[in-house]
Amino acid sequence: KDGIEISQDQMQEELIEIIRREIGAVAYFRQSGIVKRLPKTRSGKILRKTIRRLAIETEVLVPPTIDDPKILDEIREVMQERGIGRYATS
């Protein structure tokens, strides 16, 4: 959210706590990252499937409807820095 100052580690801890409290330990949420923007189509829909593919696959096709393809590189960098998805070390 714009105007909010929070570290990635603090946000991750708070999210894990909320999800465990609301859903339970079965949810097993353990990783998150903060990005400045999300990939959207020209009509404003968030490309959730593309984000999932970034975490799992080595090559991701850029959808022709994406508003700004550079956003995918920004998200990939955060995933690498935080060890999310296929970038996890353990």
C-alpha positions in Angstrom: 0.0 0.0 0.0 1.3 3.5 -0.8 2.5 5.5 2.2 3.1 2.4 4.4 6.7 1.9 5.7 7.3 -1.7 6.8 10.3 -4.1 6.3 9.8 -7.2 4.3 10.7 -9.4 7.3 8.2 -7.6 9.6 5.4 -7.9 7.0 6.1 -11.6 6.5 6.0 -12.3 10.2 2.7 -10.4 10.5 1.2 -12.2 7.6 2.2 -15.6 8.9 0.7 -14.8 12.2 -2.6 -13.6 10.7 -2.9 -16.6 8.4 -2.2 -19.1 11.2 -4.7 -17.4 13.4 -7.5 -17.0 10.8 -7.0 -20.2 8.7 -4.8 -22.5 10.9 -1.4 -24.1 10.5 -2.7 -26.2 7.6 -2.3 -23.1 5.4 1.5 -23.3 5.7 2.2 -19.7 4.5 5.9 -19.0 4.9 7.3 -16.6 2.3 6.4 -13.2 1.0 7.9 -10.2 -0.7 7.1 -6.5 -1.3 6.9 -5.3 -4.8 6.2 -1.7 -6.0 3.6 -2.8 -8.6 1.8 -5.8 -9.9 1.6 -7.0 -13.5 -1.7 -6.0 -15.0 -3.4 -6.2 -18.3 -4.3 -3.0 -20.2 -7.8 -3.3 -18.8 -6.4 -3.5 -15.2 -6.7 -7.2 -14.3 -3.8 -8.6 -12.2 -1.9 -11.4 -14.0 -2.0 -13.8 -11.1 -1.2 -16.9 -13.2 1.9 -15.2 -14.6 3.1 -14.4 -11.0 2.7 -18.1 -10.1 4.6 -19.1 -13.2 7.5 -16.8 -12.2 7.8 -18.6 -8.9 7.8 -22.1 -10.5 9.1 -22.0 -14.1 12.4 -21.0 -15.6 10.9 -19.4 -18.7 7.7 -17.4 -18.6 5.9 -16.2 -21.7 5.0 -12.6 -21.5 1.3 -12.2 -22.1 0.6 -9.9 -25.1 -2.0 -8.1 -23.0 0.4 -7.0 -20.2 0.6 -3.3 -19.6 4.4 -3.1 -18.7 6.5 -6.2 -19.2 9.4 -4.7 -17.1 7.2 -5.4 -14.0 8.0 -9.2 -14.4 11.7 -8.5 -14.0 11.1 -6.5 -10.9 9.0 -9.3 -9.3 11.6 -11.9 -10.4 14.3 -9.8 -8.6 12.3 -9.8 -5.3 11.7 -13.5 -5.6 15.5 -14.1 -6.0 16.3 -11.8 -3.1 13.8 -13.4 -0.8 14.3 -17.0 -1.9 10.7 -17.4 -3.0 9.5 -20.3 -5.2 12.2 -21.9 -7.4 14.7 -19.5 -5.8 14.4 -21.1 -2.4 17.5 -22.6 -1.0 16.0 -25.2 1.4 
